[in-house]
Amino acid sequence: MLDAVLKAVGAVVLVILGAAALGLLLTYPLMWAINYTVAPAALLAVFGVAKLTFWKTYLFAGVCSWLFKSTSSNTSK
């Protein structure tokens, strides 16, 4: 019984760490895209910053995924 619980907890921790690692890995291309396509004019005019740092981009991606994720479900019978 305890072995099954430890396996389940280990699996949940592994999924959370994997999702965080994937988010960190995908932050670099997003940071590059924002800093070298949008940043020179728009970020300086709107936010008053010249370039986004890695952690600001990570937070930006998290907030965007939270705000714009789809909550609809399509269940066909």
mmCIF file of the N, C-alpha and C atoms, coordinates in Angstrom:
data_MODEL
# 
_entry.id   MODEL 
# 
loop_
_atom_site.group_PDB 
_atom_site.id 
_atom_site.type_symbol 
_atom_site.label_atom_id 
_atom_site.label_alt_id 
_atom_site.label_comp_id 
_atom_site.label_asym_id 
_atom_site.label_entity_id 
_atom_site.label_seq_id 
_atom_site.pdbx_PDB_ins_code 
_atom_site.Cartn_x 
_atom_site.Cartn_y 
_atom_site.Cartn_z 
_atom_site.occupancy 
_atom_site.B_iso_or_equiv 
_atom_site.pdbx_formal_charge 
_atom_site.auth_seq_id 
_atom_site.auth_comp_id 
_atom_site.auth_asym_id 
_atom_site.auth_atom_id 
_atom_site.pdbx_PDB_model_num 
ATOM 1   N N  . MET A 1 1  ? 0.828   -1.192 0.000   1.00 0.00 ? 1  MET A N  1 
ATOM 2   C CA . MET A 1 1  ? 0.000   0.000  0.000   1.00 0.00 ? 1  MET A CA 1 
ATOM 3   C C  . MET A 1 1  ? 0.876   1.261  0.000   1.00 0.00 ? 1  MET A C  1 
ATOM 4   N N  . LEU A 1 2  ? 1.857   1.322  0.890   1.00 0.00 ? 2  LEU A N  1 
ATOM 5   C CA . LEU A 1 2  ? 2.737   2.479  0.969   1.00 0.00 ? 2  LEU A CA 1 
ATOM 6   C C  . LEU A 1 2  ? 3.572   2.616  -0.296  1.00 0.00 ? 2  LEU A C  1 
ATOM 7   N N  . ASP A 1 3  ? 3.940   1.479  -0.890  1.00 0.00 ? 3  ASP A N  1 
ATOM 8   C CA . ASP A 1 3  ? 4.728   1.497  -2.125  1.00 0.00 ? 3  ASP A CA 1 
ATOM 9   C C  . ASP A 1 3  ? 3.933   2.144  -3.259  1.00 0.00 ? 3  ASP A C  1 
ATOM 10  N N  . ALA A 1 4  ? 2.634   1.843  -3.349  1.00 0.00 ? 4  ALA A N  1 
ATOM 11  C CA . ALA A 1 4  ? 1.789   2.420  -4.396  1.00 0.00 ? 4  ALA A CA 1 
ATOM 12  C C  . ALA A 1 4  ? 1.631   3.926  -4.198  1.00 0.00 ? 4  ALA A C  1 
ATOM 13  N N  . VAL A 1 5  ? 1.507   4.356  -2.958  1.00 0.00 ? 5  VAL A N  1 
ATOM 14  C CA . VAL A 1 5  ? 1.375   5.789  -2.667  1.00 0.00 ? 5  VAL A CA 1 
ATOM 15  C C  . VAL A 1 5  ? 2.658   6.526  -3.029  1.00 0.00 ? 5  VAL A C  1 
ATOM 16  N N  . LEU A 1 6  ? 3.796   5.932  -2.681  1.00 0.00 ? 6  LEU A N  1 
ATOM 17  C CA . LEU A 1 6  ? 5.078   6.560  -3.014  1.00 0.00 ? 6  LEU A CA 1 
ATOM 18  C C  . LEU A 1 6  ? 5.283   6.639  -4.518  1.00 0.00 ? 6  LEU A C  1 
ATOM 19  N N  . LYS A 1 7  ? 4.858   5.637  -5.256  1.00 0.00 ? 7  LYS A N  1 
ATOM 20  C CA . LYS A 1 7  ? 4.956   5.677  -6.716  1.00 0.00 ? 7  LYS A CA 1 
ATOM 21  C C  . LYS A 1 7  ? 4.065   6.770  -7.289  1.00 0.00 ? 7  LYS A C  1 
ATOM 22  N N  . ALA A 1 8  ? 2.869   6.912  -6.755  1.00 0.00 ? 8  ALA A N  1 
ATOM 23  C CA . ALA A 1 8  ? 1.949   7.940  -7.244  1.00 0.00 ? 8  ALA A CA 1 
ATOM 24  C C  . ALA A 1 8  ? 2.491   9.341  -6.951  1.00 0.00 ? 8  ALA A C  1 
ATOM 25  N N  . VAL A 1 9  ? 3.002   9.551  -5.755  1.00 0.00 ? 9  VAL A N  1 
ATOM 26  C CA . VAL A 1 9  ? 3.579   10.849 -5.397  1.00 0.00 ? 9  VAL A CA 1 
ATOM 27  C C  . VAL A 1 9  ? 4.800   11.134 -6.258  1.00 0.00 ? 9  VAL A C  1 
ATOM 28  N N  . GLY A 1 10 ? 5.625   10.124 -6.485  1.00 0.00 ? 10 GLY A N  1 
ATOM 29  C CA . GLY A 1 10 ? 6.794   10.284 -7.345  1.00 0.00 ? 10 GLY A CA 1 
ATOM 30  C C  . GLY A 1 10 ? 6.408   10.646 -8.770  1.00 0.00 ? 10 GLY A C  1 
ATOM 31  N N  . ALA A 1 11 ? 5.342   10.037 -9.277  1.00 0.00 ? 11 ALA A N  1 
ATOM 32  C CA . ALA A 1 11 ? 4.874   10.345 -10.622 1.00 0.00 ? 11 ALA A CA 1 
ATOM 33  C C  . ALA A 1 11 ? 4.362   11.784 -10.712 1.00 0.00 ? 11 ALA A C  1 
ATOM 34  N N  . VAL A 1 12 ? 3.641   12.229 -9.706  1.00 0.00 ? 12 VAL A N  1 
ATOM 35  C CA . VAL A 1 12 ? 3.133   13.602 -9.700  1.00 0.00 ? 12 VAL A CA 1 
ATOM 36  C C  . VAL A 1 12 ? 4.286   14.602 -9.643  1.00 0.00 ? 12 VAL A C  1 
ATOM 37  N N  . VAL A 1 13 ? 5.267   14.339 -8.797  1.00 0.00 ? 13 VAL A N  1 
ATOM 38  C CA . VAL A 1 13 ? 6.433   15.224 -8.695  1.00 0.00 ? 13 VAL A CA 1 
ATOM 39  C C  . VAL A 1 13 ? 7.191   15.249 -10.011 1.00 0.00 ? 13 VAL A C  1 
ATOM 40  N N  . LEU A 1 14 ? 7.330   14.106 -10.656 1.00 0.00 ? 14 LEU A N  1 
ATOM 41  C CA . LEU A 1 14 ? 8.019   14.029 -11.936 1.00 0.00 ? 14 LEU A CA 1 
ATOM 42  C C  . LEU A 1 14 ? 7.291   14.821 -13.018 1.00 0.00 ? 14 LEU A C  1 
ATOM 43  N N  . VAL A 1 15 ? 5.980   14.749 -13.040 1.00 0.00 ? 15 VAL A N  1 
ATOM 44  C CA . VAL A 1 15 ? 5.201   15.514 -14.019 1.00 0.00 ? 15 VAL A CA 1 
ATOM 45  C C  . VAL A 1 15 ? 5.348   17.007 -13.777 1.00 0.00 ? 15 VAL A C  1 
ATOM 46  N N  . ILE A 1 16 ? 5.300   17.430 -12.525 1.00 0.00 ? 16 ILE A N  1 
ATOM 47  C CA . ILE A 1 16 ? 5.447   18.856 -12.207 1.00 0.00 ? 16 ILE A CA 1 
ATOM 48  C C  . ILE A 1 16 ? 6.830   19.353 -12.584 1.00 0.00 ? 16 ILE A C  1 
ATOM 49  N N  . LEU A 1 17 ? 7.863   18.595 -12.264 1.00 0.00 ? 17 LEU A N  1 
ATOM 50  C CA . LEU A 1 17 ? 9.223   18.993 -12.630 1.00 0.00 ? 17 LEU A CA 1 
ATOM 51  C C  . LEU A 1 17 ? 9.425   18.994 -14.143 1.00 0.00 ? 17 LEU A C  1 
ATOM 52  N N  . GLY A 1 18 ? 8.824   18.043 -14.826 1.00 0.00 ? 18 GLY A N  1 
ATOM 53  C CA . GLY A 1 18 ? 8.915   18.009 -16.285 1.00 0.00 ? 18 GLY A CA 1 
ATOM 54  C C  . GLY A 1 18 ? 8.238   19.202 -16.928 1.00 0.00 ? 18 GLY A C  1 
ATOM 55  N N  . ALA A 1 19 ? 7.079   19.589 -16.413 1.00 0.00 ? 19 ALA A N  1 
ATOM 56  C CA . ALA A 1 19 ? 6.382   20.757 -16.946 1.00 0.00 ? 19 ALA A CA 1 
ATOM 57  C C  . ALA A 1 19 ? 7.174   22.032 -16.694 1.00 0.00 ? 19 ALA A C  1 
ATOM 58  N N  . ALA A 1 20 ? 7.776   22.148 -15.530 1.00 0.00 ? 20 ALA A N  1 
ATOM 59  C CA . ALA A 1 20 ? 8.595   23.321 -15.227 1.00 0.00 ? 20 ALA A CA 1 
ATOM 60  C C  . ALA A 1 20 ? 9.831   23.366 -16.126 1.00 0.00 ? 20 ALA A C  1 
ATOM 61  N N  . ALA A 1 21 ? 10.457  22.226 -16.353 1.00 0.00 ? 21 ALA A N  1 
ATOM 62  C CA . ALA A 1 21 ? 11.635  22.177 -17.224 1.00 0.00 ? 21 ALA A CA 1 
ATOM 63  C C  . ALA A 1 21 ? 11.266  22.535 -18.658 1.00 0.00 ? 21 ALA A C  1 
ATOM 64  N N  . LEU A 1 22 ? 10.136  22.053 -19.118 1.00 0.00 ? 22 LEU A N  1 
ATOM 65  C CA . LEU A 1 22 ? 9.682   22.392 -20.467 1.00 0.00 ? 22 LEU A CA 1 
ATOM 66  C C  . LEU A 1 22 ? 9.388   23.877 -20.584 1.00 0.00 ? 22 LEU A C  1 
ATOM 67  N N  . GLY A 1 23 ? 8.784   24.445 -19.566 1.00 0.00 ? 23 GLY A N  1 
ATOM 68  C CA . GLY A 1 23 ? 8.531   25.880 -19.572 1.00 0.00 ? 23 GLY A CA 1 
ATOM 69  C C  . GLY A 1 23 ? 9.810   26.685 -19.591 1.00 0.00 ? 23 GLY A C  1 
ATOM 70  N N  . LEU A 1 24 ? 10.791  26.254 -18.815 1.00 0.00 ? 24 LEU A N  1 
ATOM 71  C CA . LEU A 1 24 ? 12.081  26.953 -18.815 1.00 0.00 ? 24 LEU A CA 1 
ATOM 72  C C  . LEU A 1 24 ? 12.777  26.830 -20.162 1.00 0.00 ? 24 LEU A C  1 
ATOM 73  N N  . LEU A 1 25 ? 12.685  25.665 -20.776 1.00 0.00 ? 25 LEU A N  1 
ATOM 74  C CA . LEU A 1 25 ? 13.315  25.445 -22.072 1.00 0.00 ? 25 LEU A CA 1 
ATOM 75  C C  . LEU A 1 25 ? 12.658  26.279 -23.173 1.00 0.00 ? 25 LEU A C  1 
ATOM 76  N N  . LEU A 1 26 ? 11.355  26.421 -23.126 1.00 0.00 ? 26 LEU A N  1 
ATOM 77  C CA . LEU A 1 26 ? 10.639  27.172 -24.160 1.00 0.00 ? 26 LEU A CA 1 
ATOM 78  C C  . LEU A 1 26 ? 10.651  28.673 -23.918 1.00 0.00 ? 26 LEU A C  1 
ATOM 79  N N  . THR A 1 27 ? 11.165  29.107 -22.786 1.00 0.00 ? 27 THR A N  1 
ATOM 80  C CA . THR A 1 27 ? 11.233  30.533 -22.493 1.00 0.00 ? 27 THR A CA 1 
ATOM 81  C C  . THR A 1 27 ? 12.261  31.239 -23.366 1.00 0.00 ? 27 THR A C  1 
ATOM 82  N N  . TYR A 1 28 ? 13.372  30.582 -23.655 1.00 0.00 ? 28 TYR A N  1 
ATOM 83  C CA . TYR A 1 28 ? 14.421  31.224 -24.457 1.00 0.00 ? 28 TYR A CA 1 
ATOM 84  C C  . TYR A 1 28 ? 13.947  31.626 -25.848 1.00 0.00 ? 28 TYR A C  1 
ATOM 85  N N  . PRO A 1 29 ? 13.269  30.754 -26.611 1.00 0.00 ? 29 PRO A N  1 
ATOM 86  C CA . PRO A 1 29 ? 12.786  31.206 -27.920 1.00 0.00 ? 29 PRO A CA 1 
ATOM 87  C C  . PRO A 1 29 ? 11.762  32.336 -27.823 1.00 0.00 ? 29 PRO A C  1 
ATOM 88  N N  . LEU A 1 30 ? 10.915  32.293 -26.809 1.00 0.00 ? 30 LEU A N  1 
ATOM 89  C CA . LEU A 1 30 ? 9.945   33.366 -26.628 1.00 0.00 ? 30 LEU A CA 1 
ATOM 90  C C  . LEU A 1 30 ? 10.640  34.671 -26.277 1.00 0.00 ? 30 LEU A C  1 
ATOM 91  N N  . MET A 1 31 ? 11.635  34.603 -25.406 1.00 0.00 ? 31 MET A N  1 
ATOM 92  C CA . MET A 1 31 ? 12.383  35.810 -25.037 1.00 0.00 ? 31 MET A CA 1 
ATOM 93  C C  . MET A 1 31 ? 13.080  36.390 -26.266 1.00 0.00 ? 31 MET A C  1 
ATOM 94  N N  . TRP A 1 32 ? 13.681  35.536 -27.077 1.00 0.00 ? 32 TRP A N  1 
ATOM 95  C CA . TRP A 1 32 ? 14.351  35.998 -28.290 1.00 0.00 ? 32 TRP A CA 1 
ATOM 96  C C  . TRP A 1 32 ? 13.349  36.652 -29.236 1.00 0.00 ? 32 TRP A C  1 
ATOM 97  N N  . ALA A 1 33 ? 12.193  36.016 -29.420 1.00 0.00 ? 33 ALA A N  1 
ATOM 98  C CA . ALA A 1 33 ? 11.195  36.557 -30.337 1.00 0.00 ? 33 ALA A CA 1 
ATOM 99  C C  . ALA A 1 33 ? 10.669  37.904 -29.862 1.00 0.00 ? 33 ALA A C  1 
ATOM 100 N N  . ILE A 1 34 ? 10.428  38.047 -28.576 1.00 0.00 ? 34 ILE A N  1 
ATOM 101 C CA . ILE A 1 34 ? 9.925   39.320 -28.064 1.00 0.00 ? 34 ILE A CA 1 
ATOM 102 C C  . ILE A 1 34 ? 11.000  40.390 -28.130 1.00 0.00 ? 34 ILE A C  1 
ATOM 103 N N  . ASN A 1 35 ? 12.195  40.063 -27.703 1.00 0.00 ? 35 ASN A N  1 
ATOM 104 C CA . ASN A 1 35 ? 13.250  41.067 -27.625 1.00 0.00 ? 35 ASN A CA 1 
ATOM 105 C C  . ASN A 1 35 ? 13.726  41.545 -28.987 1.00 0.00 ? 35 ASN A C  1 
ATOM 106 N N  . TYR A 1 36 ? 13.703  40.694 -29.990 1.00 0.00 ? 36 TYR A N  1 
ATOM 107 C CA . TYR A 1 36 ? 14.266  41.086 -31.274 1.00 0.00 ? 36 TYR A CA 1 
ATOM 108 C C  . TYR A 1 36 ? 13.239  41.368 -32.357 1.00 0.00 ? 36 TYR A C  1 
ATOM 109 N N  . THR A 1 37 ? 11.954  41.242 -32.043 1.00 0.00 ? 37 THR A N  1 
ATOM 110 C CA . THR A 1 37 ? 10.935  41.615 -33.019 1.00 0.00 ? 37 THR A CA 1 
ATOM 111 C C  . THR A 1 37 ? 10.008  42.700 -32.475 1.00 0.00 ? 37 THR A C  1 
ATOM 112 N N  . VAL A 1 38 ? 9.605   42.590 -31.238 1.00 0.00 ? 38 VAL A N  1 
ATOM 113 C CA . VAL A 1 38 ? 8.638   43.510 -30.652 1.00 0.00 ? 38 VAL A CA 1 
ATOM 114 C C  . VAL A 1 38 ? 9.303   44.584 -29.803 1.00 0.00 ? 38 VAL A C  1 
ATOM 115 N N  . ALA A 1 39 ? 10.350  44.229 -29.096 1.00 0.00 ? 39 ALA A N  1 
ATOM 116 C CA . ALA A 1 39 ? 10.926  45.064 -28.050 1.00 0.00 ? 39 ALA A CA 1 
ATOM 117 C C  . ALA A 1 39 ? 11.431  46.432 -28.487 1.00 0.00 ? 39 ALA A C  1 
ATOM 118 N N  . PRO A 1 40 ? 12.089  46.573 -29.609 1.00 0.00 ? 40 PRO A N  1 
ATOM 119 C CA . PRO A 1 40 ? 12.683  47.876 -29.896 1.00 0.00 ? 40 PRO A CA 1 
ATOM 120 C C  . PRO A 1 40 ? 11.688  49.039 -29.836 1.00 0.00 ? 40 PRO A C  1 
ATOM 121 N N  . ALA A 1 41 ? 10.461  48.836 -30.232 1.00 0.00 ? 41 ALA A N  1 
ATOM 122 C CA . ALA A 1 41 ? 9.521   49.951 -30.216 1.00 0.00 ? 41 ALA A CA 1 
ATOM 123 C C  . ALA A 1 41 ? 8.400   49.764 -29.197 1.00 0.00 ? 41 ALA A C  1 
ATOM 124 N N  . ALA A 1 42 ? 7.720   48.638 -29.280 1.00 0.00 ? 42 ALA A N  1 
ATOM 125 C CA . ALA A 1 42 ? 6.501   48.468 -28.497 1.00 0.00 ? 42 ALA A CA 1 
ATOM 126 C C  . ALA A 1 42 ? 6.755   48.350 -27.007 1.00 0.00 ? 42 ALA A C  1 
ATOM 127 N N  . LEU A 1 43 ? 7.726   47.548 -26.596 1.00 0.00 ? 43 LEU A N  1 
ATOM 128 C CA . LEU A 1 43 ? 7.964   47.382 -25.165 1.00 0.00 ? 43 LEU A CA 1 
ATOM 129 C C  . LEU A 1 43 ? 8.445   48.678 -24.525 1.00 0.00 ? 43 LEU A C  1 
ATOM 130 N N  . LEU A 1 44 ? 9.260   49.406 -25.245 1.00 0.00 ? 44 LEU A N  1 
ATOM 131 C CA . LEU A 1 44 ? 9.744   50.667 -24.698 1.00 0.00 ? 44 LEU A CA 1 
ATOM 132 C C  . LEU A 1 44 ? 8.607   51.681 -24.585 1.00 0.00 ? 44 LEU A C  1 
ATOM 133 N N  . ALA A 1 45 ? 7.731   51.716 -25.566 1.00 0.00 ? 45 ALA A N  1 
ATOM 134 C CA . ALA A 1 45 ? 6.628   52.668 -25.550 1.00 0.00 ? 45 ALA A CA 1 
ATOM 135 C C  . ALA A 1 45 ? 5.546   52.292 -24.537 1.00 0.00 ? 45 ALA A C  1 
ATOM 136 N N  . VAL A 1 46 ? 5.214   51.011 -24.456 1.00 0.00 ? 46 VAL A N  1 
ATOM 137 C CA . VAL A 1 46 ? 4.097   50.585 -23.608 1.00 0.00 ? 46 VAL A CA 1 
ATOM 138 C C  . VAL A 1 46 ? 4.534   50.368 -22.167 1.00 0.00 ? 46 VAL A C  1 
ATOM 139 N N  . PHE A 1 47 ? 5.614   49.623 -21.963 1.00 0.00 ? 47 PHE A N  1 
ATOM 140 C CA . PHE A 1 47 ? 6.018   49.242 -20.617 1.00 0.00 ? 47 PHE A CA 1 
ATOM 141 C C  . PHE A 1 47 ? 7.196   50.030 -20.076 1.00 0.00 ? 47 PHE A C  1 
ATOM 142 N N  . GLY A 1 48 ? 7.898   50.735 -20.936 1.00 0.00 ? 48 GLY A N  1 
ATOM 143 C CA . GLY A 1 48 ? 9.054   51.495 -20.494 1.00 0.00 ? 48 GLY A CA 1 
ATOM 144 C C  . GLY A 1 48 ? 10.293  50.660 -20.267 1.00 0.00 ? 48 GLY A C  1 
ATOM 145 N N  . VAL A 1 49 ? 10.340  49.461 -20.836 1.00 0.00 ? 49 VAL A N  1 
ATOM 146 C CA . VAL A 1 49 ? 11.519  48.607 -20.722 1.00 0.00 ? 49 VAL A CA 1 
ATOM 147 C C  . VAL A 1 49 ? 12.098  48.362 -22.103 1.00 0.00 ? 49 VAL A C  1 
ATOM 148 N N  . ALA A 1 50 ? 13.403  48.234 -22.177 1.00 0.00 ? 50 ALA A N  1 
ATOM 149 C CA . ALA A 1 50 ? 14.043  48.018 -23.470 1.00 0.00 ? 50 ALA A CA 1 
ATOM 150 C C  . ALA A 1 50 ? 14.000  46.549 -23.880 1.00 0.00 ? 50 ALA A C  1 
ATOM 151 N N  . LYS A 1 51 ? 14.346  45.653 -22.967 1.00 0.00 ? 51 LYS A N  1 
ATOM 152 C CA . LYS A 1 51 ? 14.314  44.221 -23.263 1.00 0.00 ? 51 LYS A CA 1 
ATOM 153 C C  . LYS A 1 51 ? 13.804  43.459 -22.058 1.00 0.00 ? 51 LYS A C  1 
ATOM 154 N N  . LEU A 1 52 ? 13.205  42.314 -22.317 1.00 0.00 ? 52 LEU A N  1 
ATOM 155 C CA . LEU A 1 52 ? 12.736  41.456 -21.239 1.00 0.00 ? 52 LEU A CA 1 
ATOM 156 C C  . LEU A 1 52 ? 13.851  40.516 -20.798 1.00 0.00 ? 52 LEU A C  1 
ATOM 157 N N  . THR A 1 53 ? 13.932  40.271 -19.513 1.00 0.00 ? 53 THR A N  1 
ATOM 158 C CA . THR A 1 53 ? 14.889  39.303 -18.992 1.00 0.00 ? 53 THR A CA 1 
ATOM 159 C C  . THR A 1 53 ? 14.269  37.908 -19.067 1.00 0.00 ? 53 THR A C  1 
ATOM 160 N N  . PHE A 1 54 ? 15.069  36.905 -18.764 1.00 0.00 ? 54 PHE A N  1 
ATOM 161 C CA . PHE A 1 54 ? 14.586  35.531 -18.806 1.00 0.00 ? 54 PHE A CA 1 
ATOM 162 C C  . PHE A 1 54 ? 13.413  35.324 -17.863 1.00 0.00 ? 54 PHE A C  1 
ATOM 163 N N  . TRP A 1 55 ? 13.519  35.801 -16.625 1.00 0.00 ? 55 TRP A N  1 
ATOM 164 C CA . TRP A 1 55 ? 12.470  35.547 -15.633 1.00 0.00 ? 55 TRP A CA 1 
ATOM 165 C C  . TRP A 1 55 ? 11.212  36.354 -15.914 1.00 0.00 ? 55 TRP A C  1 
ATOM 166 N N  . LYS A 1 56 ? 11.347  37.543 -16.467 1.00 0.00 ? 56 LYS A N  1 
ATOM 167 C CA . LYS A 1 56 ? 10.162  38.305 -16.855 1.00 0.00 ? 56 LYS A CA 1 
ATOM 168 C C  . LYS A 1 56 ? 9.436   37.616 -18.001 1.00 0.00 ? 56 LYS A C  1 
ATOM 169 N N  . THR A 1 57 ? 10.193  37.044 -18.924 1.00 0.00 ? 57 THR A N  1 
ATOM 170 C CA . THR A 1 57 ? 9.582   36.311 -20.026 1.00 0.00 ? 57 THR A CA 1 
ATOM 171 C C  . THR A 1 57 ? 8.902   35.047 -19.523 1.00 0.00 ? 57 THR A C  1 
ATOM 172 N N  . TYR A 1 58 ? 9.513   34.354 -18.570 1.00 0.00 ? 58 TYR A N  1 
ATOM 173 C CA . TYR A 1 58 ? 8.910   33.154 -17.984 1.00 0.00 ? 58 TYR A CA 1 
ATOM 174 C C  . TYR A 1 58 ? 7.590   33.498 -17.298 1.00 0.00 ? 58 TYR A C  1 
ATOM 175 N N  . LEU A 1 59 ? 7.573   34.587 -16.559 1.00 0.00 ? 59 LEU A N  1 
ATOM 176 C CA . LEU A 1 59 ? 6.349   35.040 -15.901 1.00 0.00 ? 59 LEU A CA 1 
ATOM 177 C C  . LEU A 1 59 ? 5.308   35.464 -16.926 1.00 0.00 ? 59 LEU A C  1 
ATOM 178 N N  . PHE A 1 60 ? 5.737   36.166 -17.970 1.00 0.00 ? 60 PHE A N  1 
ATOM 179 C CA . PHE A 1 60 ? 4.841   36.600 -19.042 1.00 0.00 ? 60 PHE A CA 1 
ATOM 180 C C  . PHE A 1 60 ? 4.188   35.396 -19.718 1.00 0.00 ? 60 PHE A C  1 
ATOM 181 N N  . ALA A 1 61 ? 4.952   34.364 -20.004 1.00 0.00 ? 61 ALA A N  1 
ATOM 182 C CA . ALA A 1 61 ? 4.408   33.159 -20.627 1.00 0.00 ? 61 ALA A CA 1 
ATOM 183 C C  . ALA A 1 61 ? 3.419   32.468 -19.700 1.00 0.00 ? 61 ALA A C  1 
ATOM 184 N N  . GLY A 1 62 ? 3.723   32.431 -18.412 1.00 0.00 ? 62 GLY A N  1 
ATOM 185 C CA . GLY A 1 62 ? 2.802   31.820 -17.457 1.00 0.00 ? 62 GLY A CA 1 
ATOM 186 C C  . GLY A 1 62 ? 1.490   32.565 -17.337 1.00 0.00 ? 62 GLY A C  1 
ATOM 187 N N  . VAL A 1 63 ? 1.566   33.869 -17.287 1.00 0.00 ? 63 VAL A N  1 
ATOM 188 C CA . VAL A 1 63 ? 0.347   34.680 -17.193 1.00 0.00 ? 63 VAL A CA 1 
ATOM 189 C C  . VAL A 1 63 ? -0.477  34.547 -18.467 1.00 0.00 ? 63 VAL A C  1 
ATOM 190 N N  . CYS A 1 64 ? 0.183   34.552 -19.617 1.00 0.00 ? 64 CYS A N  1 
ATOM 191 C CA . CYS A 1 64 ? -0.538  34.399 -20.881 1.00 0.00 ? 64 CYS A CA 1 
ATOM 192 C C  . CYS A 1 64 ? -1.205  33.037 -20.992 1.00 0.00 ? 64 CYS A C  1 
ATOM 193 N N  . SER A 1 65 ? -0.522  31.985 -20.557 1.00 0.00 ? 65 SER A N  1 
ATOM 194 C CA . SER A 1 65 ? -1.132  30.660 -20.614 1.00 0.00 ? 65 SER A CA 1 
ATOM 195 C C  . SER A 1 65 ? -2.308  30.565 -19.646 1.00 0.00 ? 65 SER A C  1 
ATOM 196 N N  . TRP A 1 66 ? -2.231  31.252 -18.547 1.00 0.00 ? 66 TRP A N  1 
ATOM 197 C CA . TRP A 1 66 ? -3.338  31.253 -17.589 1.00 0.00 ? 66 TRP A CA 1 
ATOM 198 C C  . TRP A 1 66 ? -4.523  32.048 -18.130 1.00 0.00 ? 66 TRP A C  1 
ATOM 199 N N  . LEU A 1 67 ? -4.256  33.184 -18.764 1.00 0.00 ? 67 LEU A N  1 
ATOM 200 C CA . LEU A 1 67 ? -5.330  34.029 -19.255 1.00 0.00 ? 67 LEU A CA 1 
ATOM 201 C C  . LEU A 1 67 ? -6.012  33.490 -20.512 1.00 0.00 ? 67 LEU A C  1 
ATOM 202 N N  . PHE A 1 68 ? -5.250  32.903 -21.407 1.00 0.00 ? 68 PHE A N  1 
ATOM 203 C CA . PHE A 1 68 ? -5.775  32.568 -22.719 1.00 0.00 ? 68 PHE A CA 1 
ATOM 204 C C  . PHE A 1 68 ? -5.979  31.080 -22.961 1.00 0.00 ? 68 PHE A C  1 
ATOM 205 N N  . LYS A 1 69 ? -5.917  30.257 -21.925 1.00 0.00 ? 69 LYS A N  1 
ATOM 206 C CA . LYS A 1 69 ? -6.133  28.829 -22.150 1.00 0.00 ? 69 LYS A CA 1 
ATOM 207 C C  . LYS A 1 69 ? -7.609  28.554 -22.389 1.00 0.00 ? 69 LYS A C  1 
ATOM 208 N N  . SER A 1 70 ? -7.844  27.537 -23.163 1.00 0.00 ? 70 SER A N  1 
ATOM 209 C CA . SER A 1 70 ? -9.212  27.161 -23.502 1.00 0.00 ? 70 SER A CA 1 
ATOM 210 C C  . SER A 1 70 ? -9.783  26.273 -22.411 1.00 0.00 ? 70 SER A C  1 
ATOM 211 N N  . THR A 1 71 ? -10.993 26.599 -21.987 1.00 0.00 ? 71 THR A N  1 
ATOM 212 C CA . THR A 1 71 ? -11.647 25.786 -20.965 1.00 0.00 ? 71 THR A CA 1 
ATOM 213 C C  . THR A 1 71 ? -12.835 25.042 -21.524 1.00 0.00 ? 71 THR A C  1 
ATOM 214 N N  . SER A 1 72 ? -13.068 25.176 -22.819 1.00 0.00 ? 72 SER A N  1 
ATOM 215 C CA . SER A 1 72 ? -14.202 24.480 -23.413 1.00 0.00 ? 72 SER A CA 1 
ATOM 216 C C  . SER A 1 72 ? -13.832 23.032 -23.686 1.00 0.00 ? 72 SER A C  1 
ATOM 217 N N  . SER A 1 73 ? -14.827 22.186 -23.645 1.00 0.00 ? 73 SER A N  1 
ATOM 218 C CA . SER A 1 73 ? -14.598 20.780 -23.939 1.00 0.00 ? 73 SER A CA 1 
ATOM 219 C C  . SER A 1 73 ? -15.605 20.327 -24.980 1.00 0.00 ? 73 SER A C  1 
ATOM 220 N N  . ASN A 1 74 ? -15.160 19.476 -25.857 1.00 0.00 ? 74 ASN A N  1 
ATOM 221 C CA . ASN A 1 74 ? -16.021 18.953 -26.904 1.00 0.00 ? 74 ASN A CA 1 
ATOM 222 C C  . ASN A 1 74 ? -16.261 17.478 -26.624 1.00 0.00 ? 74 ASN A C  1 
ATOM 223 N N  . THR A 1 75 ? -17.444 17.185 -26.153 1.00 0.00 ? 75 THR A N  1 
ATOM 224 C CA . THR A 1 75 ? -17.780 15.791 -25.873 1.00 0.00 ? 75 THR A CA 1 
ATOM 225 C C  . THR A 1 75 ? -18.876 15.364 -26.835 1.00 0.00 ? 75 THR A C  1 
ATOM 226 N N  . SER A 1 76 ? -18.533 14.472 -27.710 1.00 0.00 ? 76 SER A N  1 
ATOM 227 C CA . SER A 1 76 ? -19.538 13.967 -28.660 1.00 0.00 ? 76 SER A CA 1 
ATOM 228 C C  . SER A 1 76 ? -19.990 12.577 -28.206 1.00 0.00 ? 76 SER A C  1 
ATOM 229 N N  . LYS A 1 77 ? -21.259 12.350 -28.340 1.00 0.00 ? 77 LYS A N  1 
ATOM 230 C CA . LYS A 1 77 ? -21.825 11.069 -27.891 1.00 0.00 ? 77 LYS A CA 1 
ATOM 231 C C  . LYS A 1 77 ? -22.253 10.254 -29.078 1.00 0.00 ? 77 LYS A C  1 
# 
